[in-house]
Amino acid sequence: MKTKQNILLFLGGRWHDFAGFSHAMNGLFAPQGYLLTETYDANTLCRLTEVGVDLVISYTCFAEPHPQAPLIGTKRLNAAEVRGLSEWVERGGALLAVHASTVLGESPAELETLLGGAFLSHPEPFAFPVYPLFERHPITDGIEPFVVYDEFFIEETAPSIHLHMVAIDRGKAYPMVWSKRAGKGKIVHIAMGHDQRVWGDSSYQRLLLQAVEWLLGKKPYTSADC
């Protein structure tokens, strides 16, 4: 009998510490009973049911080529890979897209449709607070506003998203955490998460844990669990 739920860490692209993220996520999720596997092979997205994945955490950045940012893994998704991921989610799969996973580059437009939005730009990193919305939701339950030193992502979003957290810059609120449905499946995007300064924050870790709990349809974490 299967006792652990399998999380696939899908990694690759440019400008980010993919190995560091994988290490941080193993440290966070393995003690909670999850089995994590990492891959830089985008073709795995065509075989998610076959390999027994319960949830995909995408930590990618399909940015344009740059001499200071060598490519690690794939530079974009192709149509078959996007279709494989989308159809798997629609059949009941769960996808957590973290940080630069909305930097889509030359990937097919269907990937933006699945995620519910796409990256536009960010200024140089600075410290800013992120705020949960008034409406209660299992993803943000018990989470107070907290400050991250991070890239402030400016993203376009679709009307289909359900917004959970925002950050404010020069009088305007920008989406930082959202969820959406796709068929029988669910997607969450968390815009924060450039490096260890964010990954190691206790509020951020609780946010990740509760997002995964909601995506998998499990009972919410309590404060004692975090």
Secondary structure, 3 states (H helix, E strand, C coil): CCCCCEEEEEEEECCCCHHHHHHHHHHHHHHHCCEEEEECCHHHHHCCCCCCCCEEEEEEECCCCECCECCECCCCCCHHHHHHHHHHHHCCCEEEEEHHHHCCCCCCHHHHHHHCEEEEECCCCEEEEEEECCCCCCCCCCCCCEEEEECCCEEEECCCCEEEEEEEECCEEEEEEEEEEECCEEEEEECCCCCHHHHCCHHHHHHHHHHHHHHHCCCCCCHHHC
